[in-house]
């Protein structure tokens, strides 16, 4: 087999090996048989919520197992055809085989990432909060760059993005913003971005052209669905109303329609101002609060079950997960992944997907992953 074909085959086999280890292949096959037997039980739907959980787990396992088997079969068939073509000297068929292997390698990478998104809330929509840190206008500008990056990333993946809360800076940028990202596996893809993001650049707001370091924090938490019940005591809540900021129409800016809810026991604060009525803003803010409480519980479970990698801790300004250096002419380099973006109008847009794939793989295997292998 040619070197190029062997490289594709090695990449496919590496993805399959990771999938098998993650699924715990033998256990997954036994579990799928158990779930198939339960589905055939007529008493299953006596408890609709439990039945939905069984059907969801069965669908996830069935899709992952079938995808793995299909890739294995297609790889074997393509390799066999290429060997026959090389023996007969049919270069056209060999080239077709190379194209098929390249497409199969890309598909294997996609299926690998989808299989790794097997967390309890990974398929859900996600709230994403961006908060500017200390540093005034410089940090606020950095926060807006991050907000734009995540919004464009989601839109390019076919997801819908709504701005739930927005507080602009005095001169430029934003103080904070909350995005609601709606799409398949939105939380699973975005959750690895939680943490503090640091930017080093020559500030355009400094007349002396000095280098500045800016910090912004990012929170990502899942939108809870009807199958998840979160109880919140009214006595634990502090609810404030205020006038919405920014563009939004005469009604929004002249009434106390914006709502801020503080959960006193946990110290969690959420706010919403995108709806026209205070009632709707309050309902959305309550959904955000429940999502934050649920995400905190998920992190607690992951910390208890973590094996082979450090559990994620609560975000503080000392917990820094990503750093960027902005060079002249808008060249941005992510110091963790090594990804460089050079398009002036798309600052950081290309840095997200490779990092997410690498972070997901590293969480499962505990090994470092070269970002070039997942781009």
C-alpha positions as CSV (number, residue, x, y, z in Angstrom):
1,X,0.0,0.0,0.0
2,X,1.3,3.5,-0.8
3,X,2.6,5.7,1.9
4,X,-0.3,8.2,1.5
5,X,-2.9,5.4,1.8
6,X,-1.1,4.0,4.8
7,X,-1.1,7.4,6.5
8,X,-4.9,7.6,6.0
9,X,-5.3,4.0,7.3
10,X,-3.2,4.7,10.4
11,X,-5.3,7.8,11.1
12,X,-8.6,5.8,10.8
13,X,-7.3,3.0,13.0
14,X,-6.2,5.4,15.6
15,X,-9.7,6.9,15.7
16,X,-11.3,3.4,15.9
17,X,-9.0,2.4,18.7
18,X,-9.9,5.5,20.7
19,X,-13.6,4.8,20.1
20,X,-13.3,1.2,21.2
21,X,-11.5,2.3,24.4
22,X,-14.0,5.0,25.2
23,X,-17.0,2.7,24.6
24,X,-15.3,-0.2,26.5
25,X,-16.3,-2.3,23.4
26,X,-17.2,-5.6,25.1
27,X,-19.2,-3.9,27.8
28,X,-21.0,-1.7,25.2
29,X,-22.1,-4.7,23.2
30,X,-23.4,-6.4,26.3
31,X,-25.2,-3.2,27.4
32,X,-26.8,-2.8,24.0
33,X,-28.2,-6.3,24.2
34,X,-29.6,-5.5,27.6
35,X,-31.2,-2.4,26.3
36,X,-32.7,-4.1,23.3
37,X,-34.3,-6.7,25.6
38,X,-35.7,-3.9,27.8
39,X,-37.2,-2.2,24.8
40,X,-39.1,-5.3,23.9
41,X,-40.6,-5.4,27.4
42,X,-44.2,-4.1,27.2
43,X,-44.1,-2.7,30.7
44,X,-41.2,-0.4,29.9
45,X,-43.5,2.5,29.1
46,X,-45.3,2.3,32.4
47,X,-42.7,4.9,33.5
48,X,-42.3,7.3,30.5
49,X,-39.3,9.2,31.9
50,X,-37.3,6.0,32.5
51,X,-38.4,4.7,29.1
52,X,-37.0,7.8,27.4
53,X,-33.7,7.4,29.2
54,X,-33.5,3.8,28.0
55,X,-34.3,4.8,24.5
56,X,-31.8,7.7,24.5
57,X,-29.0,5.4,25.8
58,X,-29.9,2.7,23.3
59,X,-29.8,5.1,20.4
60,X,-26.5,6.5,21.4
61,X,-24.8,3.1,21.8
62,X,-26.4,1.8,18.6
63,X,-25.2,4.7,16.6
64,X,-21.7,4.6,18.0
65,X,-21.3,0.8,17.5
66,X,-22.8,0.8,14.0
67,X,-20.6,3.7,13.0
68,X,-17.5,2.0,14.2
69,X,-18.4,-1.3,12.4
70,X,-19.2,0.6,9.2
71,X,-15.8,2.4,9.2
72,X,-14.0,-0.9,9.9
73,X,-15.8,-2.7,7.0
74,X,-15.3,0.2,4.6
75,X,-11.6,0.4,5.5
76,X,-11.0,-3.3,4.9
77,X,-12.9,-3.2,1.5
78,X,-11.1,-0.1,0.3
79,X,-7.7,-1.5,1.2
80,X,-8.5,-4.8,-0.5
81,X,-9.6,-3.0,-3.7
82,X,-6.4,-0.8,-3.7
83,X,-4.2,-3.9,-3.4
84,X,-6.0,-5.5,-6.4
85,X,-5.7,-2.3,-8.4
86,X,-2.0,-1.9,-7.6
87,X,-1.4,-5.5,-8.7
88,X,-3.2,-4.9,-12.0
89,X,-1.5,-1.5,-12.5
90,X,-4.8,0.4,-12.5
91,X,-3.8,3.9,-11.4
92,X,-7.3,5.4,-11.8
93,X,-8.7,2.9,-9.3
94,X,-5.8,3.5,-6.9
95,X,-6.5,7.2,-7.0
96,X,-10.2,6.6,-6.3
97,X,-9.2,4.4,-3.4
98,X,-7.0,7.2,-2.0
99,X,-9.9,9.7,-2.2
100,X,-12.1,7.2,-0.5
101,X,-9.6,6.7,2.3
102,X,-9.2,10.4,2.8
103,X,-13.0,10.9,3.0
104,X,-13.2,7.9,5.4
105,X,-10.5,9.4,7.6
106,X,-12.4,12.7,7.9
107,X,-15.6,10.8,8.7
108,X,-13.8,8.7,11.4
109,X,-12.6,11.9,13.0
110,X,-16.1,13.3,13.0
111,X,-17.6,10.1,14.4
112,X,-14.9,10.0,17.1
113,X,-15.8,13.5,18.4
114,X,-19.5,12.7,18.3
115,X,-18.9,9.5,20.3
116,X,-16.8,11.4,22.8
117,X,-19.7,13.7,23.4
118,X,-21.4,11.1,25.5
119,X,-21.9,13.1,28.7
120,X,-25.3,13.4,30.4
121,X,-25.9,16.9,29.1
122,X,-23.7,17.0,26.0
123,X,-26.6,16.9,23.5
124,X,-28.3,19.9,25.1
125,X,-28.3,23.5,24.1
126,X,-25.9,25.8,26.0
127,X,-25.6,29.1,27.7
128,X,-22.3,30.8,27.3
129,X,-21.3,33.8,29.4
130,X,-18.3,36.1,28.8
131,X,-17.2,38.5,31.5
132,X,-14.4,41.1,31.1
133,X,-11.8,41.0,33.9
134,X,-9.7,43.8,35.4
135,X,-8.2,46.1,32.9
136,X,-10.9,48.5,31.8
137,X,-11.4,49.1,28.1
138,X,-8.6,46.7,27.1
139,X,-10.3,43.7,28.8
140,X,-13.7,44.8,27.7
141,X,-12.5,44.8,24.1
142,X,-11.0,41.3,24.6
143,X,-14.3,40.1,26.0
144,X,-16.1,41.3,22.9
145,X,-13.6,39.5,20.7
146,X,-14.3,36.3,22.5
147,X,-18.1,36.8,22.3
148,X,-17.8,37.4,18.5
149,X,-15.6,34.3,18.1
150,X,-18.1,32.0,19.9
151,X,-21.1,33.5,18.1
152,X,-19.5,33.0,14.6
153,X,-18.3,29.5,15.5
154,X,-21.8,28.5,16.4
155,X,-23.4,30.1,13.4
156,X,-20.9,28.4,11.0
157,X,-21.8,25.0,12.5
158,X,-25.5,25.7,11.7
159,X,-26.5,26.5,15.3
160,X,-28.7,29.4,16.3
161,X,-27.4,32.0,18.7
162,X,-29.5,34.4,20.8
163,X,-28.1,37.2,22.9
164,X,-29.8,36.8,26.3
165,X,-28.0,39.5,28.2
166,X,-25.6,42.2,27.1
167,X,-23.7,45.0,28.9
168,X,-21.5,47.2,26.7
169,X,-18.3,48.9,27.8
170,X,-18.0,52.6,28.3
171,X,-15.6,53.2,25.4
172,X,-15.4,49.9,23.6
173,X,-16.1,46.2,24.0
174,X,-18.4,44.6,26.6
175,X,-18.5,44.2,30.3
176,X,-20.5,40.9,30.0
177,X,-22.7,39.0,27.6
178,X,-24.7,35.8,27.7
179,X,-25.4,33.8,24.6
180,X,-27.9,31.0,24.2
181,X,-26.5,28.5,21.6
182,X,-29.1,26.1,20.2
183,X,-27.9,23.1,18.2
184,X,-26.9,19.5,18.4
185,X,-24.3,18.8,21.0
186,X,-23.9,22.5,21.7
187,X,-22.9,22.0,25.3
188,X,-20.7,19.1,24.5
189,X,-18.7,21.1,22.1
190,X,-18.5,24.3,24.1
191,X,-18.0,23.1,27.6
192,X,-14.2,22.8,27.3
193,X,-14.0,26.6,26.8
194,X,-15.0,27.3,30.5
195,X,-12.1,29.1,32.1
196,X,-10.1,32.3,32.0
197,X,-8.7,33.5,28.6
198,X,-5.7,35.7,28.5
199,X,-4.7,38.0,25.6
200,X,-1.3,39.7,25.2
201,X,-1.1,42.4,22.6
202,X,0.1,46.0,21.9
203,X,-3.0,47.9,22.9
204,X,-4.7,50.1,20.3
205,X,-6.0,52.2,23.2
206,X,-2.5,53.0,24.5
207,X,-1.0,56.1,22.9
208,X,2.5,54.8,23.9
209,X,1.9,51.5,22.1
210,X,2.8,49.4,25.1
211,X,2.0,45.7,25.5
212,X,-1.0,44.9,27.6
213,X,-2.2,41.6,29.2
214,X,-6.0,41.3,29.4
215,X,-8.2,38.6,31.0
216,X,-11.8,37.5,30.4
217,X,-13.7,34.6,31.9
218,X,-16.0,32.3,30.0
219,X,-18.8,30.2,31.6
220,X,-20.6,27.4,29.7
221,X,-23.5,25.5,31.2
222,X,-26.2,23.3,29.6
223,X,-29.9,24.2,29.0
224,X,-31.9,21.7,31.0
225,X,-34.8,19.9,29.3
226,X,-38.2,18.7,30.7
227,X,-36.6,15.4,31.8
228,X,-34.4,17.2,34.4
229,X,-36.1,18.5,37.5
230,X,-34.3,21.2,39.5
231,X,-36.0,22.4,42.7
232,X,-35.3,26.0,43.7
233,X,-36.7,27.5,46.9
234,X,-38.1,31.0,46.5
235,X,-36.7,31.9,49.9
236,X,-33.2,31.4,48.5
237,X,-33.6,33.9,45.7
238,X,-33.0,37.7,45.6
239,X,-34.7,39.2,42.5
240,X,-33.8,42.7,41.2
241,X,-35.3,44.6,38.3
242,X,-33.6,47.4,36.3
243,X,-33.8,49.1,33.0
244,X,-32.3,47.3,30.0
245,X,-29.2,48.8,28.4
246,X,-28.3,49.2,24.8
247,X,-30.5,49.2,21.7
248,X,-33.9,47.5,22.1
249,X,-36.6,50.0,21.6
250,X,-38.4,52.7,23.5
251,X,-40.4,50.3,25.7
252,X,-37.4,48.2,26.8
253,X,-35.2,51.2,27.7
254,X,-37.9,53.1,29.7
255,X,-39.3,50.3,32.0
256,X,-37.7,48.1,34.6
257,X,-38.0,45.0,32.3
258,X,-34.5,43.5,32.9
259,X,-34.3,40.9,35.7
260,X,-31.3,39.8,37.8
261,X,-31.6,36.8,40.1
262,X,-29.2,35.9,42.9
263,X,-29.2,32.4,44.3
264,X,-28.0,33.2,47.9
265,X,-26.8,29.7,49.0
266,X,-24.5,29.3,46.0
267,X,-23.8,32.9,45.1
268,X,-24.8,32.3,41.5
269,X,-26.1,35.4,39.7
270,X,-27.9,35.4,36.4
271,X,-29.6,38.2,34.4
272,X,-31.8,38.5,31.3
273,X,-32.9,41.6,29.4
274,X,-33.6,40.5,25.9
275,X,-37.3,40.1,26.3
276,X,-39.8,43.0,26.2
277,X,-41.6,42.0,29.4
278,X,-40.3,41.6,32.9
279,X,-42.3,38.3,33.2
280,X,-40.5,36.7,30.2
281,X,-37.1,38.0,31.4
282,X,-37.8,36.5,34.8
283,X,-38.7,33.1,33.3
284,X,-35.6,33.1,31.1
285,X,-33.4,34.0,34.1
286,X,-34.9,31.2,36.1
287,X,-34.1,28.8,33.3
288,X,-30.5,30.1,33.4
289,X,-30.3,29.7,37.1
290,X,-31.5,26.1,37.0
291,X,-29.0,25.4,34.2
292,X,-26.2,26.8,36.4
293,X,-27.2,24.7,39.4
294,X,-27.4,21.6,37.2
295,X,-24.0,22.3,35.7
296,X,-22.5,22.7,39.2
297,X,-24.0,19.3,40.0
298,X,-22.5,17.7,36.9
299,X,-19.1,19.1,37.7
300,X,-19.4,17.6,41.2
301,X,-20.2,14.2,39.7
302,X,-17.4,14.4,37.3
303,X,-14.9,15.3,40.0
304,X,-16.0,12.3,42.1
305,X,-15.7,10.0,39.1
306,X,-12.6,11.5,37.5
307,X,-9.9,9.0,36.7
308,X,-6.7,9.7,34.8
309,X,-7.2,13.4,34.5
310,X,-7.5,16.4,36.8
311,X,-11.1,17.4,37.5
312,X,-12.2,20.8,36.5
313,X,-12.4,23.2,39.5
314,X,-14.4,26.4,39.9
315,X,-13.3,29.2,37.7
316,X,-11.2,31.9,39.4
317,X,-8.9,34.5,37.9
318,X,-6.0,32.2,38.8
319,X,-7.4,29.3,36.8
320,X,-6.1,30.1,33.3
321,X,-6.8,27.6,30.5
322,X,-6.1,29.5,27.3
323,X,-3.7,32.2,26.3
324,X,-3.4,34.2,23.0
325,X,-0.8,36.5,21.6
326,X,-2.0,39.2,19.1
327,X,0.8,40.2,16.8
328,X,0.7,43.2,14.4
329,X,-1.6,42.8,11.3
330,X,-4.1,40.8,13.4
331,X,-2.2,37.6,13.6
332,X,-3.6,35.7,16.6
333,X,-1.9,32.6,18.0
334,X,-3.5,30.3,20.6
335,X,-0.5,29.4,22.8
336,X,-2.1,26.2,23.9
337,X,-3.1,24.7,20.5
338,X,-0.6,26.6,18.3
339,X,-3.5,27.6,16.0
340,X,-2.9,30.9,14.2
341,X,-5.6,33.0,12.6
342,X,-4.5,35.8,10.2
343,X,-7.8,37.1,8.8
344,X,-8.4,40.6,10.1
345,X,-12.2,40.3,10.1
346,X,-12.2,36.8,11.6
347,X,-10.1,37.2,14.7
348,X,-9.8,33.8,16.5
349,X,-12.5,32.2,14.3
350,X,-10.3,29.3,13.3
351,X,-9.0,28.5,16.7
352,X,-11.9,26.8,18.3
353,X,-12.7,23.4,16.6
354,X,-9.1,22.0,16.7
355,X,-8.8,22.9,20.4
356,X,-12.2,21.3,21.3
357,X,-11.4,18.0,19.5
358,X,-8.0,17.9,21.1
359,X,-9.4,18.7,24.6
360,X,-12.0,16.0,24.2
361,X,-9.5,13.4,23.2
362,X,-7.2,14.3,26.0
363,X,-9.9,14.0,28.6
364,X,-10.6,10.4,27.5
365,X,-7.1,9.1,26.9
366,X,-5.1,11.3,29.4
367,X,-2.6,11.8,26.6
368,X,-1.5,14.9,24.8
369,X,-3.0,15.2,21.3
370,X,-1.4,17.1,18.4
371,X,-3.8,19.7,17.2
372,X,-2.6,19.1,13.6
373,X,-4.0,15.6,13.8
374,X,-7.6,16.9,14.5
375,X,-7.7,20.0,12.3
